[in-house]
Amino acid sequence: MAQEPQPTGPGADQRATSKFLIFADFEKMNTRPARTALPEKEAAWMENLQPVAPNNLEAIPAALAALTTLTAGETVQSIWWGNIGAIDYGIIFTAKGAGIAVNLTTGAQTQFAPDGTFSSPDMTTYASQRILIADPVAGYCTWDGVAFVQYGGVSPHIIVTDGGINYATAPLVTITGGHGIGATAFATVSGGAVIDVTLATQGTGYLPGDTVTINFGGPGSGATATAILWPQVSCTTLAVFSGRVWFGNGRNFQWTGTNGYDDTDPANAAGSTIISDADLSHEITALRNLDNYLFIFGDSSIRQIGSISVSSGLTLFTTLTLTSDVGTPFPQTILSYNRLVLFCNKQGIYAIFGASVEKVSDDLDGIFSGSGGSPVAHSNIDFTLTPSAALNDIRNIHCYMVLVRYIDPVIGARPILLVFQEKKWFVVSQGNLVAITSAPLQSTKQIETFGSSGADITQLLQDSSTAVPITLRTALSPHGNYVQAKAALKAGVSAEVEGSVAVKMEIDTENDTLDYMLTGAPAVTWVNNSGGIVTWVNSSGGVIIWCGSGFVFPYSKVNGYGKFIGATITATVANFALNAVAIEYIEKSLWGQPQ
């Protein structure tokens, strides 16, 4: 009897010819659609792998060892950068309400404000001379590396009106007048004259209307100086713009006069106004001077001021509303990035392009909304950790990153950095971070990133020699045929490595996941563990690793069955670049029926 021919068309039990699914040239990470809806050139997850070039995902640098650790049980609530002269500081506001300045070069700590001073401060710098702080509890404050000053004290803005003569040494300085006590200062002398007076302690108990006098001792004579009291300003946010300090408090918008950061005299064009427009739903949440504009952020609106002028003793300006339906409650996420102004709210990350505001984080909707292609949306971010942002030139590519606490569906809540690089997103993990900031350091002439996991102050993304955990999760691809089942035969990873590396590859389908350890070594056996997951180990039971350096393309026999197929690559590596993932498969039954 003649043998019946075997079926060869679609739906045949098995195709004899292998096909190859190549995941390469990744264009971006995209969490918005379901993994089964992604194109093959998009990754479902890309963690600690930076897309440096086509077919080149490089492991990012690790954090350095801690620069310093806060003492006396203090822990970090927020970190800001500020500079006084050539010294770059990390300004730390602690969970106990203290203020601590950390020298970002030496790690030396200076506590400038005691516990209980601050609640949720905002901060900026003024002319590299001092930091300025706005806080609901402390009000408007300043620190210049010597004196911390707030309402009730003498302003550090002491003006020498006559240097006098014959001052061979610095004279004793006393401050008298008013209801307060304890204010002290010291003089600097040059050429026999007093050239500067520096406030050492602000004193306490001074009241509005008090007049204070600066007095000089011998051996010289004739020196005079003027001083005023530090102004009382209720504020929650502030910015320096056009030489003035601008304050926000609820709907109140206020600015200093022409005589500097402590000038609230209306005769010098200081003033205030109430923003009564309905699109400022509740309050001004942040003021920022970025890209030659003063931005006024609300919780659901954004305005900007481009220029100011003074006429008849009044400060004049015009506000332009950029949006009446998008704002932010997270001031520390607002940064300038490549002439864009980026910020984060609970819906995602947005950019101000000129006079328009657009969302740029659609690819992160699976993180922000938690949908991931599911019809049931929920947030995958725990906003009890207030997001903060920083800049970093990772491998000389300028990046913006936002720290959030991600509710990982596998391992639970953990902090991650959402990194924006040239219109692409990827994810970075650098430990159990609670706050980050960027610092344009004088010492390196680069923008660096510092963070904290509690009490430490640590420089991030700096150590290329220390291994970091990486994850690449590809699409689950039907490879052009949604109805045909596929049986994986072999799979491999193309990479550039340095030293010995152990990499785990998971073959994923819509049905299951199988794990493998990859190597170029020949001596292997298959061992099925008690959980039913097949793991590739060597014959002596040890972990298999790549050895040597350079280009490698290890592969393995694998299992996996489904209409959609992909891979997850994980490892802990340094100096590693992933190029591509390849899967060899044969087509099986139509509609993916089990074999």
C-alpha positions, 0 to 999 in steps of 0.5 A, spaced: 500 500 500 502 506 498 504 511 504 499 517 505 503 523 504 505 527 510 501 534 511 505 540 509 501 546 509 499 551 515 496 547 521 501 541 520 503 537 526 510 539 525 514 543 520 521 540 518 524 547 517 527 551 523 525 558 523 529 564 527 526 569 531 531 575 532 530 580 537 535 586 536 536 593 534 531 595 540 528 602 538 526 603 546 522 600 552 515 600 551 510 598 557 504 601 554 501 595 550 501 588 552 507 584 551 504 580 546 502 586 542 509 589 542 513 589 535 520 585 536 524 591 536 521 594 542 523 591 549 517 590 554 523 591 560 530 594 560 533 595 566 540 597 567 541 596 560 542 603 556 541 603 549 547 606 547 547 605 539 543 600 535 544 593 537 548 595 543 545 595 550 550 597 555 550 595 563 550 602 566 555 604 572 554 602 579 554 607 585 560 608 589 561 607 596 557 612 600 561 619 601 558 620 608 553 617 613 549 622 617 550 622 624 545 622 630 540 618 627 538 623 622 535 620 615 534 623 609 527 626 607 530 630 600 537 632 597 538 639 593 544 641 590 547 648 592 554 652 591 557 657 596 563 660 592 567 654 589 564 649 594 558 644 592 554 642 597 548 637 598 543 640 602 540 635 606 533 636 609 532 630 614 526 626 616 527 630 623 526 637 620 534 638 620 538 642 615 545 639 614 550 641 608 554 636 606 561 638 602 560 633 595 568 633 595 570 631 602 564 629 605 564 634 611 558 635 614 555 642 617 548 642 621 546 649 619 539 648 622 536 643 628 531 638 628 524 641 628 526 647 623 523 644 616 517 640 614 517 640 606 522 645 604 523 648 597 530 651 595 534 655 590 541 658 590 543 666 590 549 668 586 553 662 588 553 666 595 547 663 599 542 658 599 535 660 600 529 656 603 522 656 603 518 652 608 511 652 611 514 651 618 520 655 617 518 660 612 523 664 608 530 662 610 537 663 608 544 660 609 551 662 607 556 657 609 556 661 616 550 663 619 543 660 618 537 666 618 530 666 618 525 671 621 526 674 628 534 675 626 538 680 623 539 679 615 546 677 613 546 683 608 550 688 611 553 693 607 559 697 609 558 704 607 565 707 609 571 703 610 574 708 615 582 708 616 588 705 620 585 698 621 591 694 622 587 688 624 580 687 624 576 691 629 570 688 634 563 688 631 557 689 635 550 689 633 545 693 638 538 696 638 531 693 637 528 687 641 533 682 639 539 679 642 545 674 640 546 677 633 554 677 632 558 679 626 566 679 624 569 684 620 574 683 614 580 688 613 584 690 607 589 696 606 587 699 613 580 699 611 574 695 613 571 692 606 566 687 609 562 685 615 560 677 615 554 675 620 556 670 624 549 669 628 542 672 627 540 673 634 533 672 636 527 676 638 527 682 633 521 685 631 518 688 625 520 696 626 526 694 630 532 698 628 539 695 629 546 699 629 553 696 627 558 698 631 566 698 630 571 697 635 579 700 634 584 700 633 582 704 627 576 709 626 571 711 621 568 705 619 560 705 618 555 699 616 548 698 615 544 692 617 536 690 616 532 685 619 530 678 615 524 679 612 517 675 614 515 671 608 510 666 608 512 661 603 512 654 600 516 655 594 521 660 591 525 662 585 531 667 583 529 670 577 532 677 574 535 678 580 529 678 584 526 672 589 519 670 587 515 666 592 509 662 592 504 661 598 497 658 596 494 663 591 499 669 593 505 670 588 510 675 591 517 678 589 522 682 593 525 689 591 531 691 587 535 691 593 536 684 593 534 677 596 532 681 603 528 687 600 521 687 601 520 694 601 514 696 596 518 703 595 523 698 591 518 695 587 517 689 592 510 687 591 505 681 591 498 679 587 493 674 588 492 669 582 485 668 582 484 664 576 480 658 576 485 654 573 489 654 579 485 649 582 488 650 589 495 653 590 502 654 587 506 648 587 513 650 585 516 656 582 522 655 577 527 659 573 529 655 567 531 657 560 530 664 561 523 664 564 520 664 570 515 658 571 509 658 575 506 651 576 500 649 580 497 642 581 493 643 574 496 649 571 502 652 568 504 659 567 510 663 565 513 670 565 518 672 560 521 679 562 519 684 568 520 691 568 519 697 573 515 703 572 513 708 577 516 704 583 512 698 580 514 691 578 511 690 571 510 683 568 505 679 564 504 672 565 502 667 559 498 661 561 501 654 558 496 649 560 490 649 564 489 642 565 496 639 567 501 641 573 505 637 578 505 636 585 512 634 585 516 640 585 523 636 585 522 633 578 522 639 575 528 640 571 531 643 564 533 638 559 536 639 552 532 646 552 525 642 554 522 643 561 521 636 564 516 634 570 512 628 573 505 628 576 501 622 577 499 621 570 506 621 567 512 625 565 511 631 561 515 636 557 514 644 556 516 645 548 516 652 548 509 654 549 506 647 549 505 642 554 506 634 552 506 628 555 513 624 553 512 618 557 506 614 553 511 608 553 511 608 561 504 607 562 504 600 564 508 603 570 504 609 571 497 606 570 499 599 571 495 597 565 500 594 560 495 592 555 490 590 560 483 593 560 483 594 568 488 600 570 491 601 576 497 605 579 504 601 579 507 607 583 507 608 590 506 616 591 508 615 598 515 616 596 515 623 593 518 623 586 525 627 585 529 628 579 536 628 577 540 629 570 546 625 569 551 624 563 551 616 563 556 614 558 556 621 555 549 621 553 545 626 557 539 623 561 533 625 565 531 621 571 525 620 576 526 616 582 519 613 584 517 607 588 515 601 583 510 596 585 513 590 582 508 585 580 514 580 582 518 582 588 514 587 591 515 595 592 522 597 590 525 604 588 527 605 580 529 610 576 525 612 570 531 614 565 529 619 559 534 619 553 533 622 547 526 620 546 527 613 549 526 610 556 529 605 560 529 603 567 535 604 572 536 601 579 541 603 584 539 601 591 534 602 596 533 610 594 529 615 597 531 621 594 536 624 588 539 630 586 543 632 580 549 637 582 554 640 576 560 639 580 566 644 580 571 639 581 569 635 575 566 640 571 560 635 569 553 634 572 553 628 577 547 625 581 547 623 588 542 619 592 541 616 599 537 610 601 536 613 608 542 616 612 548 615 606 550 620 601 552 616 595 554 618 588 550 614 583 552 611 576 559 612 577 563 605 578 564 601 571 568 596 575 562 594 579 557 589 577 549 591 577 543 586 576 541 587 568 534 585 565 532 585 558 525 582 557 523 582 549 516 582 546 512 576 546 512 575 538 507 571 534 513 572 528 508 574 523 503 568 525 498 569 530 495 562 530 501 557 529 504 554 535 511 554 535 516 550 539 523 553 541 529 548 539 535 553 541 536 560 543 542 564 544 545 571 546 550 575 542 554 580 547 560 583 548 563 581 555 569 582 560 571 577 564 567 571 567 559 572 566 553 568 568 547 569 564 540 566 565 536 566 559 528 564 560 524 562 554 517 565 555 511 564 551 504 565 553 503 558 557 510 558 561 517 560 562 523 555 562 530 558 565 537 556 562 544 558 564 548 560 558 555 558 556 560 556 550 562 550 554 560 543 552 560 539 558 552 539 560 547 535 562 539 537 563 537 536 570 529 537 572 529 541 579 523 539 584 519 545 581 519 542 574 523 548 571 529 545 567 535 549 569 542 548 565 548 546 569 554 543 568 555 535 569 558 537 576 552 541 579 556 548 578 554 554 575 556 555 568 559 561 566 562 565 560 570 566 560 575 570 557 573 577 554 570 580 547 564 577 543 561 571 545 554 568 542 553 562 547 546 558 545 543 552 548 538 547 547 531 550 550 524 548 550 518 552 550 511 552 546 506 557 544 503 562 539 507 567 542 515 566 544 520 571 547 526 571 552 528 574 559 535 575 560 538 577 567 545 577 570 549 581 574 555 584 570 560 589 569 562 592 562 557 588 559 554 589 552 548 585 550 547 585 542 541 581 540 537 575 542 536 569 537 531 563 538 530 557 533 523 554 533 519 550 528 512 551 527 507 546 530 499 545 530 494 550 528 491 554 534 496 552 538 493 546 541 498 542 545 502 536 542 
